[in-house]
């Protein structure tokens, strides 16, 4: 090997790496497809889900309704409720749930609670209240 061949190899490697990176950036679906195939080829690998965090305004008319709401929320497995503020007719809470919003709404409905999700504010109240 001569001196010119040795000095060109790192440059060639750098160019090949740059071309590969640019092609992945230009076509991100290639990286997504590879990741998907990797996850689906093994039964032992399960993607880790990120807990759902939802800030909710809980609406109630009196202390009795607040207690019923709190009791129902405490019974839902996988749900952690952090009370941020409480007033005479409502509370601001942060709900952390190990699942998605559809599952959360379904579980809350089974407990007699109505979760209304919107872009501006999320509200929770007793069904029929």
Secondary structure, DSSP 8 states (H G I E B T S, - for coil): --HHHHHHHHHHHHHHHHHHHHHHHHTHHHHHHHHHHHHHT-SS-------EEEEEEEE-SSHHHHHHHHHHHHTSTTEEEEEEEE-SSEEEEEEEESS-HHHHHHHHHHTTEEEE--SS--EEEETT-
